[in-house]
Amino acid sequence: MHSSKLTEIVAALDKKELDRLSQFLGSTYFIQIKQKEKAILLLGILKRAHPEMKGEELEKQKVFTQLFPDSPYSANKMDKLMASLLKAIRQFILFEYSVVKDNELEQELTFLKFYRDKELEKPFEQSVLQVKKKQRNFDHKGKEYYFNQYRIESEITAQASWRNQRKGDLNLPNTLKGIDAFYLIAKLEYACWSLAQGISVNLEVESSLVLLDHLLEGLSKEYLHQYPLTSLYYYAYILLRKGTDRETLGKFAELLEGVDQLIPIEQLKAIQAIYRSFMVKEYNKGEKKTSEIFKLYKAHLDAGYLYHDNGIFPGLLRNLVSLGLRSKSFDWVYQFVQKHQHRIIGTQVPVVIYALNLAEYYFALKKYPEVLNLLGDPSEDTYYKIAAKKLELKVLFETQDDLLETKMTAFKVYIHRNSKKKLPESPYQRNNNFINILRQINSPQVYKNSKKINKLIDKIELLGSVAEREWLLEKLEQMR
């Protein structure tokens, strides 16, 4: 039973949810499965192993013996019982998220559908008033707000169509307005993320972006800027799509300062992340200073934009560490890494991610043995494998280790094998440029050769997007 979908889902539930699940399974109305008693017993066994879901007590044959002490082991019978319990848990999740969770608007929309289906006109109209009142009371209007606005208006349109009113507009103008607002916001948001992730080279994505370009050209400024979210995503899209524009960047930054009370915090975090992605993109091209990006990241850290449920994702942790080290803020970096050692989320190996960032800190202090002691296989994540391999290469270069040439070849092969499937074009090119430059720097012909050194410096500036750009430039300057 280890690593089954059933144990994975049960492990994800907290204690209170497990208690409610037990009550749910006991219901004669919701759950109608054969061997209900056995399913409840099986859940009890899983609860005792929660949350680790490990140990011999979860081996299928041992669990089967507890459930069916008088029967010979049957894998088919055990699988069927597990499938039945999993199906019941899925029903419980639906009930939890549609009824138990505090989602009044979703419940009101369900009532609207019920009244419309049952042709209860007066309750329908009363429910419309209630749901619209709830919408008006929303202070923070995110993408979901506009989607729900469309859903409400579409229900009113469906009700008006059912009554077959030959006069009137069937509420179609409001329905169209609702779907237009949601579509524009959602389209701009996902387009921004596509560009921020560096995947616009995908032909399907590019064709979608071209369609959006034509759409934006045909819209009036008044329409584009009628909502805070459309304005923010419009400016973000222009910046990511067309590059640096001081006027657009200024308007975008100005808008960001005044929207924290107008849109949901999670939406604000997403937009701030797009802003950071743009700034990092400009930095990677050599158009922004490290101090500017570091200042932005620290401001977002202090504002709470970098946290999710009080935890921090590995990518954000690494970005802050890298920027802090490049800014020579060594003490700050060490304290930051230690403070967040047990707050790393979104990975199955937080200890290894912590070690990798600590290794970066020791590298900056030129404590190379400590770096190599901390480096291992960071995870199955391609990006972190690449980060560890680059750090190892830098140590081998600094210490003039004989393994450097072999390791450089291995790195080149690794990123080539992972290109396209696991590594999009932009990070592949950035890392490929790094290894190509490092190979040339390592050539004996470059040392003390000002002409070749200047040529490589010019090449780095020309390429723009080069991983470890500042370190490479520093090594070249030291070789003069």
C-alpha positions as CSV (number, residue, x, y, z in Angstrom):
1,M,0.0,0.0,0.0
2,H,3.0,2.3,0.3
3,S,3.2,5.0,-2.3
4,S,-0.4,4.3,-3.5
5,K,-2.8,7.1,-4.6
6,L,-4.9,6.2,-1.6
7,T,-2.1,6.6,1.0
8,E,-0.9,9.8,-0.8
9,I,-4.3,11.5,-0.5
10,V,-4.9,10.3,3.1
11,A,-1.4,11.6,4.1
12,A,-2.4,15.0,2.7
13,L,-5.4,15.4,5.0
14,D,-4.9,16.9,8.4
15,K,-6.3,15.4,11.6
16,K,-9.5,17.4,11.6
17,E,-10.2,16.5,8.0
18,L,-9.5,12.8,8.8
19,D,-12.0,13.0,11.7
20,R,-14.7,14.5,9.4
21,L,-13.9,11.8,6.8
22,S,-14.6,9.1,9.4
23,Q,-18.0,10.7,10.1
24,F,-18.6,11.0,6.4
25,L,-17.9,7.3,5.8
26,G,-20.4,6.5,8.5
27,S,-23.2,8.3,6.6
28,T,-25.9,6.2,5.1
29,Y,-26.9,8.9,2.7
30,F,-23.5,9.9,1.1
31,I,-21.7,6.6,1.1
32,Q,-23.2,3.6,-0.5
33,I,-20.4,1.1,-1.0
34,K,-20.1,-2.6,-0.3
35,Q,-18.2,-3.6,2.8
36,K,-18.5,-0.2,4.3
37,E,-17.4,-1.5,7.6
38,K,-14.2,-2.9,6.1
39,A,-13.5,0.5,4.4
40,I,-13.9,2.3,7.8
41,L,-11.5,-0.2,9.3
42,L,-9.0,0.3,6.5
43,L,-9.2,4.1,7.1
44,G,-8.5,3.5,10.8
45,I,-5.3,1.6,9.8
46,L,-4.3,4.4,7.6
47,K,-5.0,7.0,10.3
48,R,-2.7,5.2,12.7
49,A,0.1,5.5,10.1
50,H,-0.6,9.1,9.3
51,P,1.1,11.3,8.2
52,E,4.3,9.3,7.3
53,M,2.4,6.4,5.7
54,K,5.4,4.2,6.2
55,G,6.2,0.9,8.1
56,E,5.5,-2.7,7.8
57,E,1.9,-2.2,9.1
58,L,1.0,-0.8,5.7
59,E,2.2,-3.8,3.7
60,K,-0.8,-5.1,1.8
61,Q,-0.8,-8.7,3.1
62,K,-0.6,-7.5,6.7
63,V,-3.4,-5.0,6.2
64,F,-5.5,-7.7,4.5
65,T,-5.0,-10.1,7.5
66,Q,-6.3,-7.4,9.9
67,L,-9.3,-6.8,7.7
68,F,-10.1,-10.4,6.7
69,P,-8.6,-12.7,9.4
70,D,-10.4,-15.8,8.2
71,S,-9.7,-15.4,4.5
72,P,-6.6,-16.3,2.4
73,Y,-4.8,-13.3,0.9
74,S,-6.4,-12.0,-2.3
75,A,-4.6,-9.1,-4.0
76,N,-7.7,-8.5,-6.2
77,K,-10.0,-8.2,-3.1
78,M,-7.6,-5.8,-1.4
79,D,-7.3,-3.6,-4.5
80,K,-11.1,-3.4,-4.8
81,L,-11.5,-2.4,-1.2
82,M,-8.7,0.3,-1.6
83,A,-10.5,1.5,-4.8
84,S,-13.8,1.7,-2.9
85,L,-12.3,3.7,-0.1
86,L,-10.5,6.0,-2.6
87,K,-13.8,6.7,-4.4
88,A,-15.5,7.5,-1.1
89,I,-12.7,9.9,-0.1
90,R,-13.1,11.6,-3.5
91,Q,-16.8,12.2,-2.7
92,F,-15.7,13.5,0.7
93,I,-13.3,16.0,-0.9
94,L,-16.1,17.2,-3.2
95,F,-18.4,17.7,-0.2
96,E,-15.6,19.5,1.8
97,Y,-14.7,21.9,-1.0
98,S,-18.3,22.7,-2.1
99,V,-20.1,22.8,1.3
100,V,-17.8,22.8,4.3
101,K,-15.2,25.2,3.0
102,D,-16.1,28.9,3.4
103,N,-17.3,29.5,-0.2
104,E,-20.6,31.3,0.1
105,L,-20.5,32.6,-3.5
106,E,-20.1,29.1,-4.9
107,Q,-23.0,27.9,-2.8
108,E,-25.2,30.8,-4.0
109,L,-24.5,30.0,-7.6
110,T,-25.6,26.4,-6.9
111,F,-28.8,27.7,-5.5
112,L,-29.3,29.8,-8.6
113,K,-29.0,26.7,-10.8
114,F,-31.4,24.8,-8.6
115,Y,-34.1,27.6,-8.6
116,R,-33.7,27.9,-12.4
117,D,-34.0,24.2,-13.0
118,K,-37.0,24.0,-10.8
119,E,-38.6,27.1,-12.4
120,L,-38.8,28.9,-9.0
121,E,-38.8,32.4,-10.3
122,K,-39.2,34.4,-7.1
123,P,-36.5,32.5,-5.1
124,F,-34.3,32.9,-8.1
125,E,-34.7,36.6,-8.1
126,Q,-34.1,36.8,-4.4
127,S,-31.0,34.7,-4.7
128,V,-29.7,37.0,-7.5
129,L,-30.0,39.9,-5.1
130,Q,-28.1,38.0,-2.5
131,V,-25.3,37.0,-4.7
132,K,-24.9,40.4,-6.3
133,K,-24.7,41.9,-2.8
134,K,-21.9,39.5,-2.0
135,Q,-20.1,40.6,-5.1
136,R,-20.4,44.3,-4.3
137,N,-18.9,43.7,-0.9
138,F,-15.6,42.3,-2.4
139,D,-12.9,44.8,-1.7
140,H,-10.2,42.8,-3.5
141,K,-11.1,42.0,-7.1
142,G,-9.0,39.4,-8.7
143,K,-9.4,37.2,-11.8
144,E,-11.8,34.9,-10.0
145,Y,-14.1,37.9,-9.1
146,Y,-14.6,38.7,-12.8
147,F,-15.1,35.0,-13.6
148,N,-17.8,34.8,-11.0
149,Q,-19.3,38.0,-12.2
150,Y,-19.7,36.4,-15.6
151,R,-21.1,33.2,-14.1
152,I,-23.8,35.2,-12.2
153,E,-24.8,37.2,-15.3
154,S,-24.9,34.0,-17.4
155,E,-27.3,32.4,-15.0
156,I,-29.5,35.5,-15.2
157,T,-29.3,35.3,-19.0
158,A,-30.2,31.6,-18.9
159,Q,-33.2,32.3,-16.7
160,A,-34.4,35.1,-19.0
161,S,-34.0,32.9,-22.0
162,W,-36.1,30.2,-20.4
163,R,-38.9,32.7,-19.8
164,N,-38.5,33.4,-23.5
165,Q,-38.9,37.2,-23.2
166,R,-39.3,38.6,-26.7
167,K,-38.7,42.0,-25.3
168,G,-35.6,43.0,-23.4
169,D,-31.9,42.1,-23.9
170,L,-31.9,38.8,-22.0
171,N,-29.2,40.4,-19.8
172,L,-26.8,39.6,-22.7
173,P,-24.9,42.9,-22.4
174,N,-24.0,42.2,-18.8
175,T,-23.0,38.6,-19.6
176,L,-20.8,39.7,-22.5
177,K,-19.2,42.4,-20.3
178,G,-18.5,39.8,-17.6
179,I,-16.9,37.3,-19.9
180,D,-14.9,40.0,-21.7
181,A,-13.4,41.3,-18.4
182,F,-12.5,37.7,-17.3
183,Y,-11.1,36.7,-20.7
184,L,-8.9,39.8,-21.1
185,I,-7.5,39.5,-17.5
186,A,-6.9,35.7,-17.8
187,K,-5.4,36.0,-21.3
188,L,-3.0,38.8,-20.2
189,E,-2.0,36.9,-17.0
190,Y,-1.2,33.6,-18.8
191,A,0.6,35.5,-21.6
192,C,2.7,37.3,-19.0
193,W,3.6,34.0,-17.4
194,S,4.5,32.5,-20.7
195,L,6.9,35.3,-21.4
196,A,8.3,35.4,-17.9
197,Q,9.0,31.7,-18.1
198,G,10.9,32.2,-21.3
199,I,8.7,29.7,-23.4
200,S,7.5,32.1,-26.0
201,V,9.7,30.3,-28.6
202,N,7.0,27.6,-28.6
203,L,5.1,28.1,-31.9
204,E,1.7,27.5,-30.4
205,V,2.3,30.0,-27.6
206,E,3.7,32.5,-30.0
207,S,0.6,32.3,-32.3
208,S,-1.6,32.9,-29.2
209,L,0.5,35.9,-28.3
210,V,0.2,37.3,-31.8
211,L,-3.6,37.0,-31.5
212,L,-3.4,38.9,-28.2
213,D,-1.2,41.6,-29.9
214,H,-3.9,42.2,-32.5
215,L,-6.6,42.2,-29.8
216,L,-4.8,44.8,-27.7
217,E,-4.2,47.0,-30.8
218,G,-8.0,47.2,-31.4
219,L,-9.0,48.1,-27.8
220,S,-9.3,51.6,-26.6
221,K,-7.2,52.9,-23.7
222,E,-10.4,53.4,-21.7
223,Y,-11.3,49.8,-22.1
224,L,-7.8,48.5,-21.3
225,H,-7.6,50.5,-18.2
226,Q,-11.1,50.2,-16.8
227,Y,-10.0,47.7,-14.1
228,P,-6.8,47.7,-12.0
229,L,-5.9,44.2,-13.1
230,T,-6.2,44.9,-16.8
231,S,-3.9,47.9,-16.5
232,L,-1.3,46.0,-14.5
233,Y,-1.2,43.0,-16.8
234,Y,-1.3,45.2,-19.9
235,Y,1.8,47.1,-18.8
236,A,3.5,43.9,-17.7
237,Y,2.8,42.3,-21.0
238,I,4.2,45.2,-23.0
239,L,7.4,45.1,-20.9
240,L,7.8,41.4,-21.3
241,R,6.9,41.4,-24.9
242,K,8.6,44.5,-26.2
243,G,11.5,45.0,-23.7
244,T,12.5,48.0,-21.7
245,D,10.3,51.0,-22.0
246,R,11.0,53.6,-19.2
247,E,7.6,55.2,-19.5
248,T,5.7,51.8,-19.4
249,L,7.9,50.6,-16.5
250,G,7.2,53.8,-14.6
251,K,3.5,53.4,-15.0
252,F,3.6,49.7,-14.1
253,A,5.7,50.4,-10.9
254,E,3.4,53.3,-10.0
255,L,0.3,51.2,-10.3
256,L,1.8,48.4,-8.2
257,E,2.3,50.8,-5.3
258,G,-1.5,51.5,-5.1
259,V,-3.2,48.2,-5.7
260,D,-2.6,46.3,-2.5
261,Q,-6.1,47.2,-1.3
262,L,-7.8,46.6,-4.6
263,I,-6.8,43.0,-5.6
264,P,-6.4,39.8,-3.6
265,I,-3.0,39.2,-2.0
266,E,-2.3,36.0,-4.0
267,Q,-3.0,37.9,-7.2
268,L,-0.7,40.7,-6.0
269,K,2.0,38.2,-5.3
270,A,1.6,36.8,-8.8
271,I,2.0,40.2,-10.4
272,Q,5.0,41.1,-8.2
273,A,6.5,37.8,-9.3
274,I,6.0,38.8,-12.9
275,Y,7.7,42.1,-12.1
276,R,10.7,40.3,-10.6
277,S,10.9,38.0,-13.6
278,F,11.0,41.0,-15.9
279,M,13.7,42.7,-13.8
280,V,15.8,39.5,-13.7
281,K,15.4,39.1,-17.4
282,E,16.8,42.7,-17.8
283,Y,19.6,41.8,-15.4
284,N,20.5,38.7,-17.3
285,K,20.9,40.9,-20.4
286,G,23.2,43.2,-18.5
287,E,20.7,46.1,-18.3
288,K,20.1,46.1,-14.6
289,K,22.5,46.3,-11.7
290,T,22.7,43.6,-9.0
291,S,21.9,46.2,-6.3
292,E,18.6,47.2,-8.0
293,I,17.4,43.6,-8.2
294,F,18.5,42.8,-4.7
295,K,16.8,45.8,-3.3
296,L,13.6,44.8,-5.0
297,Y,13.8,41.2,-3.7
298,K,14.4,42.3,-0.2
299,A,11.5,44.8,-0.3
300,H,9.2,41.9,-1.6
301,L,10.6,39.7,1.2
302,D,9.7,42.2,3.9
303,A,6.3,42.8,2.4
304,G,5.6,39.0,2.5
305,Y,5.3,38.6,-1.3
306,L,7.8,35.8,-1.3
307,Y,6.1,33.6,1.2
308,H,3.4,31.0,0.7
309,D,1.8,29.7,3.8
310,N,4.8,31.0,5.7
311,G,7.1,29.0,3.6
312,I,9.4,29.9,0.7
313,F,10.0,28.1,-2.6
314,P,13.5,26.9,-3.5
315,G,13.7,29.2,-6.6
316,L,13.0,32.4,-4.5
317,L,15.4,31.3,-1.8
318,R,18.2,30.7,-4.4
319,N,17.5,34.1,-6.1
320,L,17.9,36.0,-2.8
321,V,21.1,34.1,-1.9
322,S,22.6,34.7,-5.3
323,L,21.7,38.4,-5.3
324,G,22.9,38.9,-1.7
325,L,26.3,37.2,-2.4
326,R,26.8,39.3,-5.5
327,S,26.0,42.4,-3.4
328,K,28.7,41.3,-0.9
329,S,26.0,41.1,1.8
330,F,27.5,37.9,3.3
331,D,26.3,38.2,6.9
332,W,22.7,38.9,5.6
333,V,22.8,35.9,3.4
334,Y,24.0,33.5,6.1
335,Q,21.3,34.7,8.5
336,F,18.7,34.5,5.8
337,V,19.6,30.9,4.9
338,Q,19.7,29.8,8.6
339,K,16.4,31.6,9.3
340,H,14.7,29.8,6.4
341,Q,16.3,26.3,6.8
342,H,13.0,24.8,8.0
343,R,10.7,26.9,5.8
344,I,11.6,25.6,2.4
345,I,8.5,24.2,0.6
346,G,7.7,22.9,-2.8
347,T,10.4,20.2,-2.8
348,Q,10.8,16.7,-1.4
349,V,14.5,17.4,-0.4
350,P,14.5,20.7,1.5
351,V,17.6,19.7,3.4
352,V,19.5,19.3,0.1
353,I,18.2,22.7,-1.1
354,Y,19.4,24.3,2.2
355,A,22.9,22.7,1.7
356,L,23.2,23.9,-1.8
357,N,22.5,27.5,-0.8
358,L,24.9,27.2,2.1
359,A,27.5,25.9,-0.3
360,E,27.0,29.1,-2.4
361,Y,27.7,31.1,0.7
362,Y,30.9,29.3,1.5
363,F,32.0,29.6,-2.1
364,A,31.7,33.4,-1.9
365,L,33.9,33.2,1.2
366,K,36.4,31.1,-0.8
367,K,36.0,28.2,1.7
368,Y,36.2,25.6,-1.1
369,P,36.5,22.3,1.0
370,E,33.2,23.3,2.8
371,V,31.5,23.8,-0.6
372,L,32.5,20.4,-1.9
373,N,31.5,18.7,1.4
374,L,28.0,20.2,1.0
375,L,27.5,19.4,-2.7
376,G,25.8,16.2,-3.6
377,D,23.1,15.3,-6.0
378,P,20.7,18.1,-5.1
379,S,17.5,16.5,-6.4
380,E,15.8,15.2,-9.5
381,D,15.1,18.9,-10.4
382,T,17.2,19.7,-13.5
383,Y,17.7,23.3,-12.5
384,Y,19.2,22.4,-9.2
385,K,21.4,19.7,-10.7
386,I,22.7,22.3,-13.1
387,A,23.3,24.8,-10.2
388,A,25.3,22.2,-8.2
389,K,27.3,21.2,-11.3
390,K,28.1,24.9,-12.0
391,L,29.2,25.5,-8.5
392,E,31.5,22.4,-8.6
393,L,33.0,23.7,-11.9
394,K,33.7,27.1,-10.3
395,V,35.4,25.4,-7.3
396,L,37.5,23.3,-9.7
397,F,38.5,26.3,-11.7
398,E,39.4,28.3,-8.6
399,T,41.6,25.5,-7.2
400,Q,43.0,24.6,-10.7
401,D,41.9,21.0,-10.2
402,D,42.8,18.4,-12.9
403,L,39.2,17.2,-13.0
404,L,38.0,20.5,-14.5
405,E,38.3,19.6,-18.1
406,T,36.4,16.3,-17.6
407,K,33.7,18.0,-15.6
408,M,33.2,20.7,-18.2
409,T,32.7,18.2,-20.9
410,A,30.2,16.3,-18.7
411,F,28.3,19.5,-18.0
412,K,28.1,20.3,-21.7
413,V,26.7,16.9,-22.4
414,Y,24.2,17.1,-19.5
415,I,22.6,20.4,-20.6
416,H,22.5,19.3,-24.2
417,R,20.7,16.0,-23.3
418,N,18.1,18.0,-21.2
419,S,17.5,20.8,-23.7
420,K,13.9,21.2,-24.9
421,K,12.5,18.4,-22.8
422,K,13.4,19.6,-19.4
423,L,15.3,22.8,-20.1
424,P,13.6,25.6,-22.2
425,E,15.6,27.5,-24.8
426,S,16.4,30.5,-22.6
427,P,18.0,28.7,-19.6
428,Y,19.7,26.3,-22.0
429,Q,21.3,29.1,-24.0
430,R,22.3,30.9,-20.8
431,N,24.1,27.8,-19.4
432,N,25.5,26.8,-22.7
433,N,27.1,30.3,-23.1
434,F,28.5,29.8,-19.6
435,I,30.3,26.6,-20.3
436,N,31.6,27.8,-23.7
437,I,33.1,30.9,-22.1
438,L,34.5,29.0,-19.2
439,R,36.2,26.6,-21.6
440,Q,37.8,29.5,-23.4
441,I,38.9,31.2,-20.2
442,N,40.5,28.0,-19.0
443,S,42.7,27.9,-22.1
444,P,46.4,28.7,-21.3
445,Q,46.4,31.0,-24.4
446,V,44.1,33.4,-22.7
447,Y,46.1,34.0,-19.5
448,K,47.9,37.4,-19.6
449,N,46.7,37.9,-23.2
450,S,44.9,41.2,-23.0
451,K,43.7,41.0,-26.6
452,K,42.0,37.6,-26.0
453,I,40.7,38.7,-22.6
454,N,39.1,41.8,-24.1
455,K,37.6,39.7,-26.9
456,L,36.0,37.4,-24.4
457,I,34.7,40.3,-22.3
458,D,33.1,41.8,-25.5
459,K,31.6,38.4,-26.3
460,I,30.0,38.1,-22.9
461,E,28.5,41.6,-23.3
462,L,27.3,40.7,-26.8
463,L,25.7,37.5,-25.8
464,G,23.9,39.2,-23.0
465,S,22.3,36.1,-21.5
466,V,25.2,34.2,-19.8
467,A,24.9,32.3,-16.6
468,E,27.4,33.4,-13.9
469,R,28.2,36.4,-16.0
470,E,29.7,38.5,-13.2
471,W,31.9,35.7,-12.0
472,L,33.2,35.1,-15.5
473,L,34.0,38.8,-16.0
474,E,35.7,38.8,-12.6
475,K,37.9,35.9,-13.6
476,L,38.8,37.6,-16.9
477,E,39.8,40.8,-15.1
478,Q,42.0,38.8,-12.8
479,M,43.8,37.2,-15.7
480,R,45.1,40.5,-17.2
